[in-house]
Each structure stands twice: as structure tokens, then as C-alpha cells.
Amino acid sequence: MLWGYLCATEKMARKKALDQEDLPKVKLTRKNLSKVRKLLTYFRPHRGKYALGLMFLFFTGLTALAFPLLIGKMVNSATGALLQDIDRIALILLVVFILQSVFSYFRIYLFVNVTENVLAALRRDTYSHLIRLPMNFFSKRRVGELNSRIASDINMLSDTFTTVVAEFLRQAMLIVGGIAFLAYTSVELTVMILLSVPVIAILAVVFGRAIRKISKETQDRIADSNTIVEETMSGIASVKAFANERFEIMRYGKSTNDIVNVALRGAKARGLFASFIIFCLFGGVVFVIWYGVRLVNMGEMGVGDMFQFVLYSMFVGASIGGIAEMYAQMQKALGAAERVLEIMEEQAEPFSGAATPLKQPIVGRMEFAAVNFRYASRPEMQVLRNVSFCAEPGETIALVGPSGSGKSTMAALVLRFYDPESGTITFDGRDARDFDLEALRANMAMVPQDVLLFGGTIRENIEYGRPGATMQEIEEAARNANAHDFIMSFPEGYETVVGERGVKLSGGQRQRIAIARAVLKDPRILILDEATSSLDSESERLVQEALDKLMKGRTSLVIAHRLSTIRNAHRIVVLDKGRITEVGSHRELLEKEGGLYRNLLELQEM
């Protein structure tokens, strides 16, 4: 039992030493278990298969415990037994191996079957809930963190439910059954070995903690060096422009030397641990054999019994060492489950669950009435102060003002990414909060400054405006957006893959695809957020032509820094520090001596 335990402990320490992510552990408390109880509801549709898997798990443990007993009987029968008795025991062993193989197959298959179906449902539900969470949630979370919860945390649950839980139960069964058989074979020897386990376990834990600490430090150093490589490769133009190749080489060299120094300290600790394992391993072997031979010599134990005792010791020792690692893995899995469930407990936006059209489609009248707003992540800063204005159906309203004056926030409020702190926003005289959110947004479209295209084809990106649209409708939308000609210039036409975030297209091309997407949606309310601010003159002309066609007959809210693009707006709303300071047409605002709009325009024309 000693050497089995020690070998398993060394394996556990080495595995933990290689862990690259310092995942949180959560203690198994009643509070945490009740919190994760919701997770177990996903198992209800598969509880029959899971129970069957547990039955096969039990049979696997029984056949494993039978192996040392039969081996011991075979060794005992070597002297003075009939040949047919030896053959009978060998045949029984063969049957035990066959049964264990069959039980193991069905156990693994059933557990994997249940786990993969459960986690597929959990992934779908988590993603469905995540994508319906309000913008306040995303403003406080990093994309990498959320992606980790969907991927890494659920993958950890997969490993745990597929193998760890089953193996934990199996190892626990082997420990209890193995100790019972050890005591049945020799109570005296069993007591002596069990008394030595706590001392060895404490020493193993001390070594394991030291190795894990050094391992974590090594991984931190590796992460630092990887950061240097990532920064250098991302900013390679700056490195070369400043002729800093030598400096970066020296910086990376120092980082790699730090890795070596920490790794060597870890090697010393692992070397000492390995020496401790070897000493205890062979010391335990010698002790058990020595004491067992004495018992055999005194006639208190047969040779087969001693052999049986040694095998059961290995079973129990390996299980004790392995069960500690599995318990730690289950703690981490519980932490991962809590992280996933935190998302599920967040309050989602009030969707009806289906994209139901409005009984009376929006005409397009939009009004802000005494709207005040501040972001939950910055409660000390009031972004909008008593904002009131009205847009009639088909009008173009331009929002201008210095950076940080609240223009983009107003667009976000129109889309109901957020709700006002006070005041109301109405559409056709009806409070925005009285509409079904999905149906309301189905009547709106937005063309942002930084267009995000998905990594599929041009056709798929345009179709995103109205999934299920025909190819004829997609082409018509592209023509209205001045995009059809450049799309057809590609060999694959509408099936051209745009690359991640649309990197294979120019800025103007991405904008026109975004406009085509909006045209296809045919919204009643259109929001343009700096749609031409980062384009060259030719691209700006083509995009502006497409925007002019898109805005006809629609209520449009245009956010612009380049004031030359909004001269034809029906009204211009000028914002400063969250307040409306001026409202009027381009000509009316130019006539205001000392007005903010006039000053901004003069600054741009200088």
C-alpha cells in the first residue's frame, strides 16, 4: 500500500506541476452544493442511463477486488494442489478479466453519453442566456473571461463528469474493499502499514505544495515571455522603426533566463521528492516482504496470502493517492460550475422568446422627454441631463458635439441597450419599455463607425440583416448600397469569405456591406454612428450616396463629427456635457454668433 500511495502521489504532484491555469477551488459545503443543485437538473432526462453506468461501475470495482484474491489462491495452490484446481482458478481469472472489460466498456460509454448530452444542453442554455443579457453586463466583463466560461469551465465539467466522478467512486470502493481484504489477510500487518500512511502523506503534501508553488512561478515567467513575443510581433513596425531589435532580444533573453532559474529550483524540489519516493517505495517493499516472510516462516501466513496482501496494498495505495487528486479536481469543477451558474443567474433582457412582429408596425415618430442617464459602471458620472427632442417620421436628426457629450449614449438608449434613469423615450407616442424588445429592435438598424463583419461570406454578412432572405433580395440590397459592383469583382462574388472581422475588405467596402445589411432589414428607424469618419474621399462619396438612399423615408439619427456630412439634416441637435445646448437646421445654427455648432464647424474648416 505504501508504494502504491507514493507513486500515485508523485504522479499527482507532477500533473499539478504542469497545470498552466491556477483554477479556483471551492470547498464542498452545503451552501455551494445547493447552489449547484440546478446543474443536476440537466441530468434528470438521462438519470436511467447514469444509474446503469453506476451499476457497471460497481461491477467493475467488484471484479477488480477479486483479482488479488484469485492470484493469491493460485499461488497457494502451487504446492500440493491438483492440476485441475490450478486450471479452474486460471479459468475463473479469465472470466473475471472478460467481465471487467465488458463492464468497463459500458461504464465509460454510458458516462460519456450522459455527460456529453448534459453539457451540450448546458452550453446551449448558457450561450442563449448570455447573448440575451443586457449591455450593462457586458460593460463590466471582458470577452476573454466570458469565452473562458463557455469553453474552459464547461470543458472542466466535461472531464469531471465523464471520468473523475466515476473514478472517484470506483477508487473509494477499492479503498474500502481493499482495506477489508487486507485486514482479512493479516490484521497485524494492515495496522502497521495504516499507521505509517499519515506520516508519509504529510511529507508528500509538503513536497507537493513546494513543487506547485515553483511550478506556478514558472508558468508566470513563461506567460511574461509570451507577452513579450505577442507585443513585439503585434508592434513589429514600431520595433523596426525605432531600431529596437537589439533591445527586444535582450528583454526576451532576460525573460527566458528567469524561466531557467525558476525551473532549476523546481528541478531540485522534484529531485528531492523523487528521492523521498524511491526511499519510501523500496523501504516499504522491503518492510512488507521482510515482515511477510517472517509470518510465512512462522506459519501464520501462506505464500499466496503474502502475495495477495502485496497486491491489495498496491490497489489501496494507488487509490488513496489517486482519490486526493480527484477530490481536488472535483473542487475545481465545483468552482467552474459556480462561474457558469453566475451567468445563468444574471437577469436577462425582457425578450418574449420569439421574434413576434408588432401588431402595428412603428411609423417612426421618436421622442426623448426629460431623459437622464448614467452608466451603472460609472454611477458618479451623469452622461445625459434632461434631454428632450422629437423626431417626426422620415426626418433626419443629427447629433453633434464634443467627444463625451453623450451622442453614442443616446443611440444606445434608442436601441434600448440601456433604459433611462428617469424620463421616457417613446415611439409613436408609446413608451419604449411597453414594446417587446425583440420586436422593437426588428424595426431598427444601425450602421456603426467600426463595422464588425462575421468571418463567413459576403452573402452571409448581408443576410444577417434579415436571415432567410432570397439571393435576389440580397443582391438588390447590395446594389442600393453601392456594393454590388465591387462584390462581383471578386472571383467568388457573393461567396467571397471576408476573413475574421472582415480583414480582407477595405474600410469602405465593409461600410457598404453594413449598409446593404441595413437596407435588407428595411428598418423604420435608422442609426448612423460616424459611418463615414474614417474613409478616404472616394470611399466616403460612395458610402454617402448609399446612406442618402438608405435614409429616404426613414427616421434617421445621425451621429457625426465631420459636420460637412450633415448639412442636409432636417434638424441638428447640439450636445455639450450631456445637455442639449442648440437645436436647428444647419443654416439656423450658423447664424448663432458664438454658438457651439458654429465654433465646431469653424475649427474643422481651419
Secondary structure, 3 states (H helix, E strand, C coil): CHHHHHHHHHHHHHHHHHCCCCCCCCCCCHHHHHHHHHHHHHHHHHHHHHHHHHHHHHHHHHHHHHHHHHHHHHHHCCCCCCHHHHHHHHHHHHHHHHHHHHHHHHHHHHHHHHHHHHHHHHHHHHHHHHHCCCHHHHHCCCHHHHHHHHHHHHHHHHHHHHHHHHHHHHHHHHHHHHHHHHHHHCHHHHHHHHHHHHHHHHHHHHHHHHHHHHHHHHHHHHHHHHHHHHHHHHCHHHHHHCCCHHHHHHHHHHHHHHHHHHHHHHHHHHHHHHHHHHHHHHHHHHHHHHHHHHHHHCCCCCHHHHHHHHHHHHHHHHHHHHHHHHHHHHHHHHHHHHHHHHHHHCCCCCCCCCCCCCCCCCCCCEEEEEEEECCCCCCCCCCEEEEEEEECCCCEEEEECCCCCCHHHHHHHHCCCCCCCEEEEEECCEEHHHCCHHHHHCCEEEECCCCCCCCCEHHHHHHCCCCCCCHHHHHHHHHHCCCHHHHHCCCCHHHCECCHHHCCCCHHHHHHHHHHHHHHHCCCEEEEECCCCCCCHHHHHHHHHHHHHHHCCCEEEEECCCHHHHCCCCEEEEEECCEEEEEECHHHHHCCCCCHHHHHHHHHHC
